[in-house]
Each structure stands twice: as structure tokens, then as C-alpha cells.
Amino acid sequence: MSDSAKGTWFTEIFGDEGTAFGLEITAKLHEEQTQYQFLEVYDTKTFGKLMVLDGCVMLTSRDNFLYHEMMSHPALFTHPNPKKVAIIGGGDCGTLREVLKHPGVEKCTQIDIDEKVTWASQQWFPELCESNNDPRAELLFDDGIAWVKNCAPGTMDLIIIDSTDPVGPAEGLFAVDFYRDCLQALKPEGILVQQSESPLLHSHSIIRKMHDDMREAGFHQCHTLPFPQPVYPTGWWSCTMASPLGSVTHFRSEDVAAKTFATEYYNLEIHKAALAMPEFMKRHLARQA
């Protein structure tokens, strides 16, 4: 945190990239060193509540819907009939809430290593936890990498990797061996979704390597969908979808248009637009193809 003439600010500095993002805060609501990371919750002047892990912005009340909707709905409407879903990470429970808006989903298991993140979300972001008591929801606090490795082969329709950046505890979620385990757990038409950082900063590095690693692991097709996310580096984020056999660029557009639940960002036009890849991303990804 830093003081300025206008008040107290939380600033996340992205040292390697020479950029930073800040929010004016009005109060610190909570802080603790969990078994795995340093957790903070703030009240901000314009973005509502703010959750921070190890100094990195995780989410705010104002804009988290962008991330949670794009991590879930494009994949759920791409799969022909998703019934069994796993979320690796996602301790704030926002992605879980979006997944369970789909009436056809029969079970969604969320595996996050740090129970304190879910506790903090229940305290200060209760709107994200509206589906925690849904009978279709299963919340586990365990090692997601081990859970996927031990998952019965060919049983999952969708695996969503709702992780932090690829450092520390989350580093193993961005690896060929983990993607192989996901491939084994998925049905042939299943879909893997991985948060894939900033297109502007990471197309030539993290995203390119992710595509290569997913293909090396045996995924037939992968595609990255950019979307806005103001509180993350550059304000532009992405998710990457991959499938063993099915397509990740064709989706059930009629079902999207007729969806029976409310969203703040995601709709038919947004899904179509997110599939359009900027030219610089095409160039970066083509170099490794």
C-alpha cells in the first residue's frame, strides 16, 4: 500500500513488465498468512471489495463477472452436453456459481488447496458463493493436481483450471504432465479450460507454450479467447480451451441465444467475438505450430 494526497492506495507492480495497477482503498477488512499464501481483503473507493493473494489482485466486486463468465460459459456451450465438471482452483467460488447456472450440469466438483480463500469469499463476496450449497456442488480443499491424476479415466466432461499466475503453488497447473492427466480424465468430446494470462504481455511466452504443451499432451485442438479484465495486468486477459477430439471453435449458438439465466457480460455476440484472434496472436502462435 502507498499513501497519496488523495488517500491510501493498493498498487500491484508488475516489475518484469514495467507496469502497475492501483485502486484507492477505504479500509482493510482482513489479512492473514494462510498455510499457502498471504491473504488480504480491502474495501475500495470505486471497485467494491478487493481480494489480494501474495500481493497480487485476485478479484473485485465490480469486475469479477467478466472473468468468471468467460471461464465457464463459452466452454459449457461448446460441449454438446456437459454433465460432470471439475474446477481446479476457483476458491472464490465465482466460476462454480456460473457453472451451476446450467441446468444440465449434474455435478460440479471444485478442488482448491486453500480453504481460507473460500472462507474469505463467503465473508466478503457472498454473492459469489450463492451456489455453494447447491446439491450438485462438491467443495474439496485438496491438491488439484493430485485429484486430476487420480480421477477415473474418461469420466469428466469439462475441467476448468481457475488458477492464479503460473508461479508457486500454481506452477504445476501449467505443465505437460498435468495436461496429460487432464486428457486422461476427460471424455473424448470433453473440454479443458485454462486461464491463460494477458494476450498483450504473454502471447509469445505463456500462451504460446500452453498451446504447445496441450498439443504435446494429446489435445486435438486448442484456441485462446481474449476478454477484458480491468484489474489484471494490461486490463486484457484470456482463457484457452482445448479438446481431445471435439471442436472448441463451434458452439451451440441457438442454446446461447435461448439461455434461461442472467449474465452481465457473456452472450451470443460476445462468444462469437471472443473466438476472433488478433493478428499479433496469430503470428506468435503460428511460430510454434
N, C-alpha and C positions, 0 to 999 in steps of 0.2 A: 504494500500500500504506500501511497505517497500523498502528501498534503499540497494543496494549491490554494490560490487566492479564492477559488470558488468552493472549496471543500476538500473532502478526502476521496481519493480515487483508488480503485483496484486496477492495476495495469499488468497485463501479461506481455512480457517481452519475448519476441521470437528472435533470439540472438543470432542464430545462423542465417536468418533471412533479412536481418536489419530492419524489422518492422515491430510494431506493438499495437495492442488494443486495450482500451481503458473504459471503465464505467465509473461514474460518480456514485459513491455509496453513502447511504444514510445511517446504516447500523451494521455491526457484525452480530449475527444471530447465533453462530455456533462455530466452534473449532475443536478438533481433536486429532490426535495421531492414532489412526486405527492400526490394526495388525499389518496392514499392507500399504497405507498411504496417508498423507495429511489432508484432512477433510475440513473445508470451510464453507459456511453459508452466510451470505450477506443480503441486506436489503439495498436496492439501488434506486436512484432518482427516477429513472425512465424505463428500466428493463425488468422491473419487479424483482423477484428473488433471484439470487445468483449462487450456483454451486461450483466450487473450485476443488480440484484434486491435485495435490503436489504442485500448486501454483498455476495450474492450467484450467482455463474455463471449461466446464463441462456443459452447463446449460443455464438458461434463464427462463423465467416465466413467460417473457414476451415472445421469444422466437423459437422455442424448442419444437413447436409443431412442425416446422419445416423439416428438421432432421428426422423426427420420429415418423412422420407420414411418408417421407421418401425412402426410409429404410425398410418400410413394410409394404405399403400398398402396391407399388409397381411390381414387386415380386409375387405378391399374393394374387394379383390379377393377371400375371403372366403364366403362373402354374395353372394347368387345366382344372384341378380340383384339390386344393390344399386342405388336408385334414390334420396332419401332425406337424407341428412347428417347434423348433428349438431356437432359443435366443441365448447366445453365448455373450455374457456381459449384461449390459442393459439394466444395471441395478436401480436406475431411477424409475423404471417400470413404464416409461412413456411408450416405448416400442411395443411392450406387452399390451398396453391399452389399445393401441391401433390394430394389432393383430387380431384381438378378440372382438373387434367391431365386425369381423367377417363371420357370419352365422354358420358357414360351412366348416370352420375350424373346430375340430373336436377336442384337441388338446394342444396347449402351448406350454412347454417347459422352459423356464428361464434359469440359467445357471450363471451366477455371479459369485466371484470369490469373496467379496467384501459385503457382509450383511449390513454394515454401518451405512453404506450408500443407500440401501433401500430404507433403512430406518430414517435417515435424514430426508429422503424424498417423502416418506409418509408424514413427517412432521411439517415440512415447509413447502412441499409440492404435492399436496393431497390430490389435486386434480389429475396428476399422472398415475395415481395408484387406484383409480376408480375400479379397475378390473382385477385387482389383486385377490379378491375373494370370489371371483368367478369360478364356478366348479370346474371349468375347463383349464384353469391356470394352475401350474405347479411351480413353486418358487424354491429353488435349491441354492444353497450357499456352499459352493464347492469349486474345484478346479475344472473349468470348462474344457480345457484341452484333454484332460483325462476322461471327462464324461463323453466327449465325442469318440475318443479312442475305444471306449468300452461300449459304445452304442451298438445295438444289434444291427447287423448289416442290412441295408435296403429297407429301412423302416421309416425314414423321415421324408417328408415332402419338401420341407423348407428349413434351412439353417441360416439364421441371421447372426452375423458377427458384429454385435453392437459394442465395440471396444473403444478404449482410449487409444492414444497415439502408439505407434509400434516401438515403445521403449518400456523397460522394466517388466512388470507382470504381463503386459500385453504383447511383448515382442514375439512370443511363441505362436500368437494367433496370425502372424504374417509370415508363414513358413510353408514350404512344400510338403513336409511331413504332415502338418496339420491339415492342409488341403486334401491330402490323400485320405486321411481319416474321415474328413467330411464327405468325400466322394463315396467312400465305402458305406457310410451311414445313410446316404441318400438313395431314394428310389431312382430308376433310370431317368424319369422325367422331372426329378427333383431340382431344386434351385438353391444355390448358395449365394448369400448377400454379405458383402464385406464393406464396412465404411472404409473409404479409400482416400481420405485427406483432401488437400486443396489441388484442383486441376492446375491452377496457375503456378504453384510452387513445386508440385510433386509429379506432374505428368511424366517427366523424363527420368524419374527415380522410383518412388514408391509405387506409383500406378503402373508404370511400365514393368517393373519387377513382379508386381502382383499378377498381371496378365500372363507373364512368362511362367510364373510358378504355378498358376492354376492350370495352364495347359500342360505343363510338365507332370502335374499331379493326375492328369487324365480327363480334365473337363473339356468338353467338345467346343463350347462357345462361351465367350465372356464379353461383357460390354459395360462401360462406365457411364453413369448418369450424373451429370453435374446438377447442382441446385444451390440456391442462395442460403447462406448461414452467417448472418452479420457478426456473431460473437466469436467465430472461428477465424484462424489466420486467413487473411485476404477477403473474408466475407463470402467466399465461394468454396463450396465443399462438394463431396461426391460419394456415391456408393457404386460398387462394382458387383454385377450379377454374373453368375456362371452356372452352367448346367451340364450334366454328363452326356445327355443325348438331346434334350429338348432345346427349343429356341428361346433366347432371352430378349429378342427384339420384337417378337409378335406377342400380342396380349389380347385379352378378352375385352375388346373395346366396348361392345354392347353392354357387358356387365358393369363396366366402369360408369358408363352413361346412366345406367339404371340403379346405381348403388343406393342402398336404403339408409345409409348412415352419413353423418355430417363430417366434413373435413374443413380445415382452414385454408389449405394450400392445394392439395392434390385433387386433380380432376382429369377428365379425358384429355383436354388440350395440354395440360402440364405434362402428362405422361408422354404424349407424342413429342412434345418439345424437348423433354429430357433425353430422349433417345438420339437427338441430333448432336453429334460430336463436333466441337470446334476444330478448325483446320490444324491448329498447332498440336492438339492432342492426337489427331490422326497421324501427324508426322512423327511425333515422339513414339507412339505405339508401333507404327509401321517399321521403325528402325530395328525393333527387336523381333518382329514377326518371322 
